[in-house]
């Protein structure tokens, strides 16, 4: 199997991104995958007039040269494999494209009136068709585009079936907040309309580590890590400028052992 891990960064590279890049390259070496990092890629910027720094995550779909690979993992630079990880994500059973769910996010957004999930999903169905995937509380499920595992067939089908990125961001910009018209909204819209055959990956591959919303001071950490966790998404405010050792400690050690808290 020909397998590629792809990452990129646009602009000045933050310390967290550099550390994440090194960690992911080491993981690629351990599992026998090719690793590619691009700084300031321009491929997608020719396809969208704004937000190329986010939509560049879709390069595996729209750049046919990437369809050479049997599988491509796109992963954000703030996602870290746990120390010494050898479990191969490319061995996961994936139909066309695999993605992880944002655990707890639907409940948080439902409690905050500034979010417009129901209206946004209604417009997605009106424009693109499909059916909204809902959780046990009947809230729209949300999927995180920071880690996406593509099969060759999935990339080819997505290129054929996905709607133009420019059209998407312009249409959904009516909702005001960028979360409703950048790359993650684009992926969630295409999950809703079943543009390809999606596989929901175990959240162990994208376990979010973030502060409890609307808190201050020594903020409580939402920590869903467990013994099965393979990769950690560092979404703690300010962690973009942490040094590598602090990041590695946060990824691998329990919150109560963090010396800076």
ABEGO torsion letter per residue (X at the ends): XBBBBBBBBBEBBBAAAAAAAAAAAAAAAAAGBBBBBBBGBAAAAAABABGAAAAAAAAAAABAAAAABABBBBBBAABBBBBGBABBAAABBBBABBBBBBBGAAAAAAABAABBAAAAAAAAAAAAEEBBBBBAAGBBBBBBAABBBBBAAAAAAAAAABBBAAAAAAAAAAAGBAAAABAAAAAAAAAAAGABBBBBBBAAABBBBBBBBGBBEBBBBBBABBAABABBBBABBGAAABBAAAAAAAAABBAAABAAX
